[in-house]
Amino acid sequence: MVDSSKSLENLIQFKSLMGLKVSSDDAKRIWGKKFLKELNTKLTKSEVNPNVEKKTTIAKQNIPNLLVLNWVKCICISGSVAAGFAKEDDDIDIFVVVKNDTMWLYRGIISLRNIFHKNIRTKRDANVKDKLCINLISEERDLKFQDDIFNFHELMYMKPIYSEKYLTYIYSKNPWLKDTYGVKKELLLTRNTNMKRKLSFFSILNSIAFFMQISFMLLSSHKPEIERLKKNSKEGKIEFFSTQHKENIVNNYLKRFKSIN
């Protein structure tokens, strides 16, 4: 049986790297009330960050700009805004789930739209304040994330702003949340799990969109991580966040964890 109290301790340590504490409301949401009394002195009341509230409102206002046909299944805020430590000049990290064989088509259409409304961050932007940063797009066939403290934190603090109930489906595709960290089973309620993928007209168009966008990145000196994009594309994800950023945070956490234990 997973020691949920230990998992909470690990989360407290991880959040401390960002200068944050775990609120009692968050702990109850993730694990329930049953073991919180003994750790009550280490938990805080939920704090209001005005930057988080403002940027969440901006993201919700932009939902229509992120929808394409009936392809989008879920939109979530992630990163600093979801975690609760957003600064005034920060952008707003966005995670989008789309139907199978549409992610590169989706990204292409969103990028073309952005030429006119300019609310999505691009490589050329010097000022990223309040701009949406779509750094992760997943197709429904690939909603599994690596079992580690970084992804545990990202998933538990993700803020769904479109199709909110879909988040429990994402959780259900990651049973390690319960097996490793002991999150309450109510968070892993599942729906339809049959996501069979067949070669279709859209899959061909999606592949063409992939090669076109990679070619554009190369021609415009964006320095894309080609092998990473190719590997993730086969699996059903587009990742534009830095892998080095995640590694640095996890390594810092491991160093602190070893020093305490």
Rosetta silent file (secondary structure, phi, psi, omega in degrees, C-alpha in Angstrom):
SEQUENCE: MVDSSKSLENLIQFKSLMGLKVSSDDAKRIWGKKFLKELNTKLTKSEVNPNVEKKTTIAKQNIPNLLVLNWVKCICISGSVAAGFAKEDDDIDIFVVVKNDTMWLYRGIISLRNIFHKNIRTKRDANVKDKLCINLISEERDLKFQDDIFNFHELMYMKPIYSEKYLTYIYSKNPWLKDTYGVKKELLLTRNTNMKRKLSFFSILNSIAFFMQISFMLLSSHKPEIERLKKNSKEGKIEFFSTQHKENIVNNYLKRFKSIN
SCORE:     score description
SCORE:     0.000 S_00000001
   1 L     0.000  137.335 -177.567    0.000    0.000    0.000 S_00000001
   2 L   -73.397  136.219  176.805    1.309    3.463   -0.911 S_00000001
   3 L   -84.412   96.839 -177.753    2.247    5.762    1.972 S_00000001
   4 H   -63.704  -32.062  178.652    0.262    8.863    1.034 S_00000001
   5 H   -62.506  -39.865  178.024    1.820   10.812    3.901 S_00000001
   6 H   -66.542  -39.216  178.326    5.261   10.236    2.371 S_00000001
   7 H   -63.257  -39.033  177.203    3.972   11.342   -1.025 S_00000001
   8 H   -64.957  -41.176  177.327    2.674   14.543    0.540 S_00000001
   9 H   -59.725  -42.443  179.499    6.064   15.121    2.177 S_00000001
  10 H   -63.758  -39.688  178.560    7.724   14.696   -1.240 S_00000001
  11 H   -66.612  -39.625  177.539    5.331   17.196   -2.794 S_00000001
  12 H   -58.979  -43.664  178.915    6.021   19.681    0.007 S_00000001
  13 H   -66.064  -41.766 -178.808    9.748   19.406   -0.707 S_00000001
  14 H   -65.648  -44.023  179.521    9.255   19.733   -4.456 S_00000001
  15 H   -64.173  -29.657 -178.801    7.017   22.806   -4.123 S_00000001
  16 H   -65.308  -23.497  176.201    9.594   24.400   -1.834 S_00000001
  17 L   -63.164  -24.970  179.463   11.985   24.562   -4.830 S_00000001
  18 L   -99.672    7.481 -178.834    9.579   27.145   -6.265 S_00000001
  19 L    74.626   24.829 -176.230    9.247   28.976   -2.976 S_00000001
  20 L  -120.399  160.837  174.800    5.753   27.582   -2.476 S_00000001
  21 L  -116.384  163.893  176.821    3.911   25.517    0.122 S_00000001
  22 L   -91.257  127.024  179.676    1.215   22.893   -0.261 S_00000001
  23 E   -82.737  155.846  177.840   -2.205   24.113    0.827 S_00000001
  24 H   -63.369  -33.356  178.541   -4.568   21.959    2.859 S_00000001
  25 H   -64.271  -41.523  179.002   -7.149   22.351    0.069 S_00000001
  26 H   -66.155  -42.541  179.974   -4.719   20.922   -2.492 S_00000001
  27 H   -61.567  -42.118  178.664   -3.789   18.019   -0.197 S_00000001
  28 H   -65.508  -39.184  179.616   -7.474   17.170    0.341 S_00000001
  29 H   -63.740  -37.270 -175.664   -8.124   17.380   -3.411 S_00000001
  30 H   -85.671  -42.618 -173.002   -5.276   14.971   -4.170 S_00000001
  31 H  -118.172  -14.944 -175.413   -5.400   12.514   -1.250 S_00000001
  32 L    93.942 -177.895 -171.365   -8.542   13.179    0.760 S_00000001
  33 L   -92.568  -15.589 -161.408   -8.882   14.127    4.421 S_00000001
  34 L   -62.247  -29.821 -174.967   -8.042   10.922    6.250 S_00000001
  35 L  -116.884   12.796 -171.323   -4.338   11.429    7.036 S_00000001
  36 L   -80.061  -21.002 -175.175   -4.003   15.217    7.058 S_00000001
  37 H   -58.622  -43.677 -176.451   -4.318   15.927   10.800 S_00000001
  38 H   -68.959  -22.018 -178.684   -0.786   14.778   11.646 S_00000001
  39 H  -106.573   10.642 -171.759    0.696   16.966    8.877 S_00000001
  40 H   -58.958  -32.477 -178.320   -1.548   19.947    9.423 S_00000001
  41 H   -70.219  -18.721 -179.102    1.291   22.166   10.714 S_00000001
  42 H   -93.096   -4.871 -178.617    3.148   21.728    7.405 S_00000001
  43 L  -104.968  157.373 -179.072    0.195   22.795    5.284 S_00000001
  44 E  -123.119  169.998  171.631   -1.073   26.307    4.608 S_00000001
  45 L   -77.608  154.998  179.233   -4.304   27.926    3.609 S_00000001
  46 L   -62.010  131.693  179.364   -4.798   28.547   -0.106 S_00000001
  47 L  -104.155  148.481 -179.258   -3.168   31.802   -1.149 S_00000001
  48 L  -101.109  120.335  174.643   -4.425   34.108   -3.889 S_00000001
  49 L  -102.816  112.810 -177.158   -1.882   35.227   -6.467 S_00000001
  50 H   -59.659  -29.488  178.179   -3.404   38.131   -8.467 S_00000001
  51 H   -67.327  -37.952  178.261   -1.168   37.284  -11.438 S_00000001
  52 H   -64.971  -45.760 -179.990   -2.578   33.748  -11.512 S_00000001
  53 H   -61.893  -44.450 -179.315   -6.173   34.997  -11.412 S_00000001
  54 H   -63.323  -47.064 -176.069   -5.522   37.564  -14.145 S_00000001
  55 H   -71.499  -31.113  174.887   -3.714   35.138  -16.460 S_00000001
  56 H   -65.141  -41.585  177.401   -6.335   32.430  -15.913 S_00000001
  57 H   -62.244  -42.755  179.013   -9.018   34.907  -16.986 S_00000001
  58 H   -61.820  -43.628  179.546   -6.995   35.814  -20.096 S_00000001
  59 H   -61.872  -42.892  179.544   -6.597   32.135  -21.006 S_00000001
  60 H   -64.517  -37.356  178.465  -10.339   31.513  -20.640 S_00000001
  61 H   -65.151  -24.817 -177.774  -11.121   34.527  -22.816 S_00000001
  62 L   -94.851    5.316  179.435   -8.930   33.031  -25.540 S_00000001
  63 H   -54.036  -45.086  179.383  -10.594   29.614  -25.606 S_00000001
  64 H   -57.191  -31.574  179.452  -12.439   30.415  -28.888 S_00000001
  65 H   -74.986  -12.392 -178.783   -9.073   31.156  -30.515 S_00000001
  66 H  -102.943   -2.877 -179.563   -7.819   27.697  -29.482 S_00000001
  67 L   -94.733  137.987  176.596  -10.720   25.679  -30.872 S_00000001
  68 L  -134.096  116.621 -177.772  -10.601   24.152  -34.357 S_00000001
  69 L    47.999 -131.443  176.483  -13.676   22.341  -35.691 S_00000001
  70 L  -112.372   26.979 -174.397  -14.453   19.531  -33.208 S_00000001
  71 L   -76.794  -33.200 -172.004  -10.829   18.464  -32.813 S_00000001
  72 E   -80.017  126.099 -179.861  -10.091   19.843  -29.344 S_00000001
  73 E   -99.036  -30.690 -177.760  -10.937   17.511  -26.464 S_00000001
  74 E  -162.325  145.925  174.110   -9.450   19.460  -23.553 S_00000001
  75 E  -130.576  129.665  179.623   -7.481   22.643  -22.798 S_00000001
  76 E  -130.136  149.657  169.349   -5.517   23.090  -19.572 S_00000001
  77 E   -89.816  136.401  178.161   -3.285   25.751  -18.056 S_00000001
  78 L  -129.848 -162.609  174.669    0.048   24.370  -16.853 S_00000001
  79 H    65.953 -149.269 -172.996    3.431   25.768  -15.791 S_00000001
  80 H   -64.867  -32.381 -179.699    3.871   28.707  -13.410 S_00000001
  81 H   -68.750  -46.056  179.165    0.248   29.859  -13.639 S_00000001
  82 H   -66.131  -37.772 -177.997   -1.142   26.448  -12.687 S_00000001
  83 H   -72.733  -23.742  175.185    1.488   25.989   -9.954 S_00000001
  84 L   102.328    9.648 -178.613    0.601   29.349   -8.429 S_00000001
  85 L  -119.597   24.558 -178.589    3.860   31.322   -8.698 S_00000001
  86 L   -61.007  138.252  174.714    3.280   33.271  -11.930 S_00000001
  87 L   -97.408  165.328 -174.956    4.948   36.681  -12.171 S_00000001
  88 L   -57.942  -36.938 -175.434    3.452   39.700  -13.881 S_00000001
  89 L   -90.833    4.135 -177.806    5.644   39.372  -16.991 S_00000001
  90 L   -72.661  155.262  169.224    5.167   35.606  -17.418 S_00000001
  91 L   -85.688 -174.240 -176.130    3.456   33.950  -20.342 S_00000001
  92 E  -123.295  107.504 -178.891    0.678   31.376  -19.887 S_00000001
  93 E   -71.052  135.109 -176.704    1.584   27.733  -20.567 S_00000001
  94 E  -126.930  134.863  174.347   -1.168   25.806  -22.327 S_00000001
  95 E  -114.388  127.192 -177.407   -1.677   22.048  -22.768 S_00000001
  96 E  -122.844  134.065  172.802   -4.111   20.958  -25.496 S_00000001
  97 E  -107.080  129.312 -178.758   -5.526   17.494  -26.196 S_00000001
  98 E  -125.876  168.337  176.920   -6.792   16.904  -29.742 S_00000001
  99 L   -62.878  156.629  178.226   -8.273   14.061  -31.732 S_00000001
 100 L   -58.950  144.243  176.567   -5.935   11.482  -33.210 S_00000001
 101 L    64.432   30.384  178.459   -4.137   12.443  -36.441 S_00000001
 102 L  -131.717   -4.509 -167.918   -4.857   16.164  -36.105 S_00000001
 103 H   -64.983  -39.867  178.939   -2.110   17.628  -33.889 S_00000001
 104 H   -75.842  -33.841  173.138    0.140   19.044  -36.641 S_00000001
 105 H   -62.691  -44.675  179.200   -2.869   20.203  -38.634 S_00000001
 106 H   -59.777  -48.554 -178.478   -4.169   21.842  -35.467 S_00000001
 107 H   -62.602  -38.322  178.835   -0.862   23.550  -34.740 S_00000001
 108 H   -63.110  -44.015 -179.508   -0.625   24.796  -38.325 S_00000001
 109 H   -65.843  -43.833  179.209   -4.105   26.332  -38.243 S_00000001
 110 H   -62.086  -39.350  179.678   -3.505   27.937  -34.828 S_00000001
 111 H   -66.041  -39.683  177.964   -0.196   29.381  -36.066 S_00000001
 112 H   -66.203  -41.476  177.306   -1.855   30.877  -39.152 S_00000001
 113 H   -60.253  -37.054 -174.778   -4.609   32.410  -37.029 S_00000001
 114 H   -66.721  -17.628  175.715   -1.987   33.926  -34.766 S_00000001
 115 H   -58.950  -31.377 -175.666   -0.692   36.068  -37.639 S_00000001
 116 H   -96.859  -44.351 -175.713   -3.811   38.164  -37.129 S_00000001
 117 H   -96.133  -17.912  169.797   -4.644   38.031  -33.395 S_00000001
 118 L    51.349   37.916  178.791   -1.039   37.628  -32.069 S_00000001
 119 L  -103.757    1.130  178.779   -2.018   36.281  -28.646 S_00000001
 120 E  -108.949  133.085 -177.293    0.164   33.159  -28.869 S_00000001
 121 L   -63.360  138.760  173.763    3.855   33.346  -28.053 S_00000001
 122 L  -125.395  170.976 -179.928    6.335   32.852  -30.909 S_00000001
 123 L   -60.905  -29.281 -175.087   10.129   32.584  -31.057 S_00000001
 124 L   -81.889  -12.300 -174.038   10.377   36.185  -32.228 S_00000001
 125 L   -71.319  122.301  174.786    8.468   37.708  -29.301 S_00000001
 126 L   -82.840  -36.758  178.981   10.603   39.854  -27.009 S_00000001
 127 L  -106.651  113.829 -176.578    7.658   40.590  -24.713 S_00000001
 128 L  -106.933    5.768 -177.476    5.791   37.422  -23.691 S_00000001
 129 L   -53.800  125.035  174.942    3.661   38.926  -20.916 S_00000001
 130 L    64.626   11.502  176.403    0.153   37.381  -20.873 S_00000001
 131 L   -87.692  148.489  177.936    0.721   35.537  -24.172 S_00000001
 132 E   -77.979  134.626  177.507   -0.366   31.932  -24.521 S_00000001
 133 E  -117.545   98.953 -178.399    2.495   29.463  -24.834 S_00000001
 134 E   -83.978   87.467 -174.071    1.225   26.230  -26.386 S_00000001
 135 E   -99.519   -1.295  176.718    4.175   24.066  -25.407 S_00000001
 136 E  -149.910  120.860  173.908    2.425   20.685  -25.329 S_00000001
 137 E  -122.842  127.312  178.906   -0.157   19.211  -27.695 S_00000001
 138 E  -122.144  140.547  168.047   -1.227   15.580  -27.244 S_00000001
 139 E   -83.794  161.564 -175.898   -3.439   13.377  -29.301 S_00000001
 140 L   -62.294  -23.274 -178.783   -5.837   11.155  -27.396 S_00000001
 141 L   -74.079  -14.352 -177.003   -3.714    8.092  -28.160 S_00000001
 142 L  -133.168   75.938  177.901   -0.798    9.433  -26.088 S_00000001
 143 L  -108.769   14.977  179.344   -1.927   10.778  -22.724 S_00000001
 144 L   -90.817  136.458  179.656    0.616    8.767  -20.741 S_00000001
 145 L  -120.790  154.218  179.942    3.340   10.670  -18.901 S_00000001
 146 L   -63.118  142.163 -179.771    6.559    9.473  -17.304 S_00000001
 147 L   -78.473   97.044  174.092    6.319    8.485  -13.644 S_00000001
 148 L  -156.093  168.175 -174.918    8.313   11.174  -11.836 S_00000001
 149 H   -65.208  -32.773  179.437    7.804   13.984   -9.324 S_00000001
 150 H   -63.409  -51.017 -179.640    7.877   16.683  -12.018 S_00000001
 151 H   -68.920  -33.171  175.392    4.999   15.161  -13.996 S_00000001
 152 H   -58.657  -48.741  179.097    3.141   14.317  -10.785 S_00000001
 153 H   -62.522  -45.806 -178.966    3.236   17.993   -9.822 S_00000001
 154 H   -59.274  -45.892 -177.126    2.327   19.166  -13.353 S_00000001
 155 H   -69.709  -40.624 -177.398   -0.680   16.842  -13.583 S_00000001
 156 H   -70.465  -26.169 -178.166   -1.973   17.490  -10.072 S_00000001
 157 H  -105.700    3.685  177.470   -1.845   21.280  -10.479 S_00000001
 158 L   -61.529  137.762 -178.929   -3.043   21.453  -14.074 S_00000001
 159 E  -109.095  106.304  177.749   -6.042   23.796  -14.476 S_00000001
 160 E   -73.463  130.475  178.807   -8.622   22.613  -17.039 S_00000001
 161 E  -118.373   -6.882  174.752  -10.382   25.546  -18.718 S_00000001
 162 E  -142.983  125.394 -175.829  -12.181   23.657  -21.499 S_00000001
 163 L    60.047   62.728 -172.050  -13.887   20.272  -20.972 S_00000001
 164 L   -58.869  -37.359 -176.891  -12.933   20.186  -17.290 S_00000001
 165 L   -68.660  -16.234 -179.682  -14.106   16.621  -16.619 S_00000001
 166 H   -64.577  -23.015 -177.881  -11.689   15.330  -19.255 S_00000001
 167 H   -60.396  -35.126  178.320   -8.839   15.778  -16.773 S_00000001
 168 H   -66.188  -28.681  175.639   -9.953   12.683  -14.847 S_00000001
 169 H   -68.873  -41.503  176.278   -9.601   10.727  -18.109 S_00000001
 170 H   -59.960  -44.048  178.063   -6.018   11.985  -18.461 S_00000001
 171 H   -60.370  -40.929 -177.122   -5.375   10.863  -14.877 S_00000001
 172 H   -65.430  -23.054  177.434   -6.865    7.441  -15.607 S_00000001
 173 L   -81.925   -1.319  179.247   -4.319    6.944  -18.407 S_00000001
 174 L  -128.330   71.212 -175.984   -1.589    7.378  -15.782 S_00000001
 175 L   -61.329  -16.157  177.006   -2.283    4.737  -13.100 S_00000001
 176 H   -62.905  -21.127  176.287    1.131    5.460  -11.532 S_00000001
 177 H   -58.761  -37.354  178.494   -0.510    8.513   -9.956 S_00000001
 178 H   -87.090  -43.373 -174.608   -2.327    6.087   -7.671 S_00000001
 179 H   -69.978  -36.665 -177.134    0.243    3.281   -7.590 S_00000001
 180 L   -95.948  -39.004 -173.009    3.285    5.488   -6.861 S_00000001
 181 L  -112.300   -5.565  172.773    1.805    8.552   -5.147 S_00000001
 182 L    70.841   25.288  179.574   -1.426    7.199   -3.698 S_00000001
 183 L   -62.549  152.239 -175.592   -3.796    9.836   -5.089 S_00000001
 184 L   -64.946  144.022 -172.226   -7.427    9.125   -4.281 S_00000001
 185 H   -64.223  -23.175 -179.979   -9.175    6.829   -6.732 S_00000001
 186 H   -62.403  -24.106  179.737  -11.930    9.358   -7.413 S_00000001
 187 H   -75.464  -16.543 -175.812   -9.424   11.385   -9.449 S_00000001
 188 H  -105.162   26.031  176.342   -8.894    8.486  -11.832 S_00000001
 189 L   -60.173  135.681 -173.569  -12.478    8.052  -12.976 S_00000001
 190 L  -117.242  162.328  176.588  -12.377    6.886  -16.573 S_00000001
 191 L  -121.589 -139.033  177.175  -14.522    7.053  -19.679 S_00000001
 192 L   -64.947  128.657 -179.844  -14.065    5.460  -23.082 S_00000001
 193 L  -111.612    2.114 -178.812  -10.561    3.963  -23.379 S_00000001
 194 L   -87.679  102.664 -178.295  -10.764    2.596  -26.923 S_00000001
 195 L  -119.568   61.294 -178.600   -8.589    4.867  -29.047 S_00000001
 196 L   -71.333  136.360 -176.393   -7.879    2.701  -32.104 S_00000001
 197 L  -111.651  127.567  179.030   -5.878    4.472  -34.758 S_00000001
 198 L  -123.726  151.710  175.287   -6.325    3.738  -38.454 S_00000001
 199 L   -64.375  127.092 -176.200   -4.651    5.156  -41.532 S_00000001
 200 L  -143.424  175.506  176.853   -6.983    7.851  -42.802 S_00000001
 201 H   -58.505  -40.283 -179.617   -7.152   10.953  -44.939 S_00000001
 202 H   -67.318  -36.522  179.724   -6.459   13.031  -41.831 S_00000001
 203 H   -65.407  -34.648  176.987   -3.382   10.984  -40.895 S_00000001
 204 H   -68.621  -46.429  177.908   -1.912   11.670  -44.350 S_00000001
 205 H   -61.814  -38.671 -179.693   -2.694   15.392  -44.081 S_00000001
 206 H   -63.500  -39.818  178.005   -1.282   15.422  -40.560 S_00000001
 207 H   -65.585  -40.124  177.864    2.006   13.915  -41.803 S_00000001
 208 H   -63.460  -42.471  179.279    2.219   16.516  -44.558 S_00000001
 209 H   -62.646  -37.282  177.698    1.594   19.280  -41.988 S_00000001
 210 H   -60.265  -51.815 -177.964    4.395   17.836  -39.843 S_00000001
 211 H   -65.694  -35.604  178.082    6.976   17.959  -42.656 S_00000001
 212 H   -65.428  -42.639 -178.012    5.875   21.419  -43.728 S_00000001
 213 H   -73.036  -36.085  175.699    6.215   22.853  -40.220 S_00000001
 214 H   -64.444  -42.224  178.628    9.582   21.172  -39.584 S_00000001
 215 H   -61.333  -42.484  178.920   10.835   22.563  -42.897 S_00000001
 216 H   -62.572  -42.472  179.535    9.644   26.036  -41.926 S_00000001
 217 H   -59.879  -41.996 -179.203   11.403   25.789  -38.552 S_00000001
 218 H   -67.558  -43.433 -178.644   14.666   24.838  -40.259 S_00000001
 219 H   -67.967  -29.972 -177.993   14.420   27.573  -42.878 S_00000001
 220 L   -96.836   13.737  175.354   13.598   30.216  -40.266 S_00000001
 221 L    59.182   39.597  177.233   16.505   29.180  -37.979 S_00000001
 222 L   -79.672  -12.159 -179.309   14.295   28.033  -35.085 S_00000001
 223 L    53.646   57.249  179.861   16.795   25.246  -34.293 S_00000001
 224 L   -71.714  152.128  174.076   14.163   22.549  -33.594 S_00000001
 225 L   -83.525   87.609 -171.079   15.100   19.304  -31.831 S_00000001
 226 H   -56.422  -50.256 -176.361   14.342   17.194  -34.907 S_00000001
 227 H   -63.189  -39.471  178.260   14.847   13.746  -33.390 S_00000001
 228 H   -64.532  -44.032  179.866   12.775   14.619  -30.334 S_00000001
 229 H   -64.275  -40.204  179.599    9.962   16.009  -32.507 S_00000001
 230 H   -65.636  -45.587 -179.740   10.012   12.922  -34.755 S_00000001
 231 H   -62.222  -49.078 -178.697    9.953   10.508  -31.804 S_00000001
 232 H   -65.548  -34.915 -179.405    7.155   12.351  -30.017 S_00000001
 233 H   -63.970  -38.586  177.332    5.180   12.747  -33.222 S_00000001
 234 H   -63.554  -35.393 -178.062    5.114    8.975  -33.715 S_00000001
 235 H   -80.840  -27.617  178.306    3.817    8.584  -30.167 S_00000001
 236 L   115.346   28.640  179.467    1.233   11.361  -30.462 S_00000001
 237 E  -135.932  151.872  167.345    2.744   14.449  -28.775 S_00000001
 238 E  -122.560  114.643 -179.729    4.268   17.780  -29.738 S_00000001
 239 E  -113.801  126.859  176.765    6.587   19.088  -27.009 S_00000001
 240 L  -119.627    0.492  176.680    8.229   22.492  -27.227 S_00000001
 241 L   -79.605  157.930 -176.445    9.240   22.966  -23.598 S_00000001
 242 L   -76.057  126.499  175.354   12.895   22.504  -22.675 S_00000001
 243 H   -68.005  -29.961  179.208   13.872   19.038  -21.454 S_00000001
 244 H   -63.687  -36.982  178.790   16.835   20.672  -19.694 S_00000001
 245 H   -60.005  -46.612  179.727   14.428   22.762  -17.585 S_00000001
 246 H   -64.127  -44.661 -178.405   12.700   19.638  -16.298 S_00000001
 247 H   -60.946  -40.305  179.424   15.994   17.838  -15.652 S_00000001
 248 H   -62.817  -44.192 -178.974   17.354   20.769  -13.641 S_00000001
 249 H   -65.421  -45.721 -179.482   14.273   20.926  -11.416 S_00000001
 250 H   -64.300  -41.672  179.294   14.190   17.156  -10.822 S_00000001
 251 H   -63.407  -40.624  177.315   17.939   17.035  -10.089 S_00000001
 252 H   -63.696  -39.446  177.890   17.607   19.885   -7.575 S_00000001
 253 H   -63.169  -45.077 -178.234   14.732   18.055   -5.932 S_00000001
 254 H   -63.329  -38.673  177.956   16.751   14.810   -5.716 S_00000001
 255 H   -62.917  -45.193 -179.867   19.711   16.621   -4.163 S_00000001
 256 H   -67.291  -39.921 -179.227   17.483   18.213   -1.520 S_00000001
 257 H   -61.806  -42.731 -179.796   15.642   14.929   -0.920 S_00000001
 258 H   -68.117  -37.264 -178.674   18.928   13.051   -0.323 S_00000001
 259 H   -67.806  -31.211  179.684   20.263   15.749    1.983 S_00000001
 260 H   -79.716  -34.293 -176.027   17.122   15.583    4.137 S_00000001
 261 L  -100.400    0.000    0.000   16.932   11.817    4.196 S_00000001
